[in-house]
């Protein structure tokens, strides 16, 4: 059984979770919501061209609530308003551009971000690793500063808590485990580690700077005589910039045979924004991740 399948088996809720698909004239998005493994937990709210959506539903022999909208902008605005009005529990981007979708989310007057940082939080099921591995940020924040990295860590800890990991192990990635004044991210990693250890010691075990191999391989940590609660057992990998984490994420899927599920955290509700290249399972697992993060404890 895959690690995502185990996560799915453990999911429980007392009531259906309401998912709003923004511009739902998107067969792949609707199929993901009606995936047989998660459909029983969800109440879909489909926003967009009513005739097009009904055509897809008819083709799939499904039914759902439809809220008509004429344009991409109107779809996004309706989705955000439904969220603010507590009518849906999380959003999913359908057939519209990311820019149009996020413009409504971050709108200062009507949006749902409240000026907070939006971060891309990904769970990875890598065959070579013994548990689900969370990586951030490979999709939203280009070059996070120290405070932004601390916010991304907070989102990551929240996600791990939601899926049942009470005190996750956080690795602040660098080229090596040594602080190098010529590499600002390594200096910053040590500062972040010290600050979180002082401010919230019970929230996580944290180590940084630490190299990727030390973070995920107990054998390499043993060979290098590196002693750390995080070494070889990291739950969360935090990178120095978007390029590092985007390359790592695609390496884990394309080269290492892993599967990923990613959501956006930081808004009033989780947001699912999957790549066109995502598999049907990856879309379903992203929805599952949002289900965990949106349901009441």
C-alpha positions in Angstrom: 0.0 0.0 0.0 1.3 3.5 -0.9 1.8 6.0 1.8 -1.0 8.2 0.3 -3.3 5.2 0.3 -2.7 4.7 4.0 -3.5 8.4 4.5 -6.7 7.9 2.6 -7.6 4.9 4.7 -7.2 6.9 7.9 -9.4 9.8 6.8 -12.5 10.3 8.9 -15.1 13.1 9.0 -18.6 13.5 10.5 -19.9 15.6 7.6 -19.3 16.1 3.9 -16.5 18.6 3.1 -17.6 21.3 0.6 -15.2 21.9 -2.3 -15.6 24.8 -4.7 -14.2 24.3 -8.2 -13.5 27.7 -9.8 -14.4 27.5 -13.5 -15.5 23.9 -13.3 -15.8 23.5 -17.1 -12.8 21.2 -16.7 -13.4 17.4 -17.0 -10.1 16.5 -15.3 -11.0 18.5 -12.2 -14.6 17.2 -12.0 -13.3 13.6 -12.5 -10.9 14.1 -9.6 -13.6 15.3 -7.3 -15.7 12.3 -8.2 -12.9 9.8 -7.8 -14.4 6.7 -6.2 -11.9 6.8 -3.3 -12.8 10.3 -2.1 -16.3 11.1 -3.5 -18.1 10.0 -0.4 -16.4 12.7 1.7 -17.1 15.6 -0.6 -20.0 18.0 -1.6 -18.8 19.6 -4.8 -19.9 23.2 -5.7 -19.2 23.8 -9.4 -18.8 27.4 -10.5 -18.8 28.4 -14.2 -20.5 27.9 -17.5 -23.6 26.0 -16.6 -24.2 24.3 -20.0 -20.6 23.2 -20.2 -20.5 21.9 -16.7 -23.8 20.0 -17.2 -22.4 18.5 -20.3 -19.4 17.1 -18.4 -21.6 15.9 -15.6 -23.9 14.1 -18.0 -20.9 12.5 -19.7 -19.6 11.2 -16.4 -23.2 10.3 -15.2 -22.8 12.6 -12.1 -24.7 15.4 -10.5 -23.7 18.4 -8.4 -24.6 21.9 -7.4 -23.8 24.4 -10.1 -23.4 28.2 -9.6 -23.5 29.9 -13.0 -20.7 32.4 -13.9 -20.0 34.0 -17.3 -16.2 34.8 -17.1 -13.1 33.6 -15.4 -13.0 36.7 -13.3 -16.6 36.1 -12.1 -15.9 32.5 -11.3 -12.9 33.5 -9.1 -14.9 36.2 -7.4 -17.8 33.9 -6.6 -15.4 31.2 -5.3 -13.8 33.7 -3.0 -17.1 35.1 -1.8 -18.5 31.7 -1.0 -15.4 31.1 1.0 -15.7 34.3 2.9 -19.4 33.4 3.5 -18.4 30.0 4.9 -20.3 28.2 2.1 -17.3 26.1 1.1 -14.4 24.5 2.9 -11.7 24.8 0.3 -11.1 25.9 -3.3 -9.8 24.2 -6.4 -8.6 25.9 -9.5 -10.4 24.7 -12.6 -10.1 25.9 -16.2 -8.7 29.4 -15.7 -5.3 31.0 -15.4 -3.5 31.0 -12.1 -3.0 34.8 -12.3 -6.8 35.4 -12.6 -7.5 32.9 -9.9 -5.0 34.3 -7.4 -5.9 37.9 -8.2 -9.2 37.3 -6.6 -7.7 35.4 -3.7 -5.3 38.2 -2.7 -7.6 41.1 -3.5 -7.1 43.6 -0.6 -10.8 44.4 -0.2 -12.6 41.2 -1.1 -10.0 38.5 -1.0 -9.2 35.7 1.4 -5.5 36.0 2.0 -5.6 38.8 4.6 -2.2 40.0 3.3 -0.7 36.7 4.5 2.1 34.9 2.6 0.7 32.2 0.3 3.0 29.1 0.3 3.1 25.9 -1.8 3.2 22.9 0.5 3.8 19.5 -1.1 3.5 16.0 0.3 5.7 13.5 -1.6 5.4 9.7 -1.5 8.8 8.5 -2.6 9.4 4.7 -2.8 12.9 5.0 -1.4 11.8 6.9 1.7 10.1 5.4 4.7 7.3 8.0 5.1 5.6 10.9 3.5 8.0 13.8 3.0 6.8 17.4 2.9 8.7 19.9 0.7 8.4 23.7 0.4 8.4 26.0 -1.4 8.8 25.0 -5.0 5.8 26.8 -6.5 4.9 30.2 -5.0 7.6 32.1 -3.0 10.5 32.9 -5.3 13.2 33.6 -2.7 11.8 33.6 0.8 13.4 35.8 3.5 13.9 34.6 7.0 10.5 35.5 8.2 8.8 34.0 5.2 10.7 30.8 5.7 9.5 30.7 9.3 5.9 31.2 8.0 6.4 28.4 5.5 7.7 26.2 8.3 4.6 27.1 10.3 2.3 26.1 7.4 4.3 22.8 7.0 4.0 21.9 10.7 0.2 22.6 10.5 -0.1 20.3 7.6 1.9 17.5 9.3 -0.2 18.0 12.5 -3.4 17.6 10.4 -2.3 14.3 9.0 -1.3 13.0 12.4 2.4 13.9 12.9 2.5 15.6 16.3 6.0 16.9 16.3 7.5 16.8 12.8 11.2 16.9 12.0 12.2 19.9 10.0 15.4 20.1 7.8 16.6 23.5 6.6 18.4 22.4 3.4 21.8 23.6 2.4 24.8 22.4 0.4 26.4 21.1 3.6 25.8 21.0 7.4 28.4 23.7 7.9 27.6 27.4 8.2 29.5 29.3 5.5 29.5 33.1 5.8 29.8 33.2 2.0 26.5 31.3 1.7 23.8 33.6 3.3 21.2 30.8 3.2 23.3 28.6 5.5 23.8 31.5 8.0 20.0 32.1 7.9 19.2 28.4 8.3 21.2 28.3 11.6 19.4 31.6 12.8 16.0 30.1 12.0 16.8 26.9 13.8 18.0 28.8 16.9 14.9 31.1 16.9 12.4 28.3 16.5 14.1 26.2 19.2 13.8 29.2 21.5 10.3 30.4 20.5 8.4 27.1 19.9 10.5 24.1 21.0 7.6 21.8 21.3 6.3 22.5 17.8 9.1 20.5 16.0 12.6 19.1 16.0 14.6 21.3 13.6 18.1 21.2 12.2 19.9 23.6 9.8 21.8 24.0 7.8 21.7 20.4 6.8 22.4 18.6 3.5 19.7 16.6 1.7 21.6 13.3 2.1 22.0 13.8 5.9 18.3 14.8 6.2 16.9 11.7 4.6 19.6 8.9 5.0 20.3 7.4 8.4 23.2 5.4 6.9 24.9 8.5 5.5 24.4 10.3 8.8 26.0 7.3 10.6 28.9 7.2 8.2 29.5 11.0 8.7 29.0 10.6 12.4 26.3 13.3 12.3 24.1 13.2 15.4 20.7 14.9 15.1 17.1 14.1 15.8 16.3 15.1 12.2 19.1 13.3 10.4 17.8 10.4 8.3 14.2 10.9 9.5 13.1 14.4 8.2 9.4 15.0 7.8 9.8 18.5 6.3 12.4 19.8 3.8 12.6 23.6 3.6 14.7 25.0 0.8 16.5 28.3 0.2 14.6 29.3 -2.9 12.0 28.2 -5.4 14.5 26.9 -8.0 16.0 24.5 -5.5 12.7 23.1 -4.3 11.1 23.0 -7.8 14.1 20.9 -9.1 14.0 18.7 -6.0 10.2 18.1 -6.4 10.4 17.2 -10.0 13.4 15.0 -9.3 11.4 13.1 -6.7 8.6 12.4 -9.2 10.3 12.1 -12.6 13.5 10.4 -11.5 12.7 8.7 -8.2 9.2 7.4 -9.2 7.4 9.4 -6.5 3.9 10.8 -6.4 3.1 14.3 -5.1 0.2 16.2 -3.7 0.4 20.0 -3.3 -1.8 22.7 -1.9 -1.5 26.4 -1.3 -1.6 27.4 2.4 -2.0 30.9 3.9 -5.5 31.9 2.7 -8.6 31.4 4.8 -9.0 27.9 3.3 -6.6 25.5 1.6 -6.4 25.9 -2.2 -5.8 23.1 -4.7 -3.9 24.1 -7.8 -2.6 21.1 -9.7 -0.4 21.0 -12.8 -1.8 20.0 -16.1 0.8 17.3 -16.1 -0.4 15.9 -12.8 -1.7 12.3 -12.9 -5.3 11.5 -11.9 -4.0 10.1 -8.6 -2.0 13.2 -7.9 -5.0 15.4 -8.4 -7.0 13.1 -6.1 -4.3 13.1 -3.4 -4.1 16.9 -3.5 -7.8 17.0 -2.8 -7.3 14.5 0.0 -4.5 16.8 1.5 -6.9 19.8 1.4 -9.6 17.6 3.0 -7.3 16.9 5.9 -6.3 20.6 6.2 -9.9 22.0 6.0 -11.8 19.6 8.2 -12.5 20.6 11.8 -10.4 18.8 14.5 
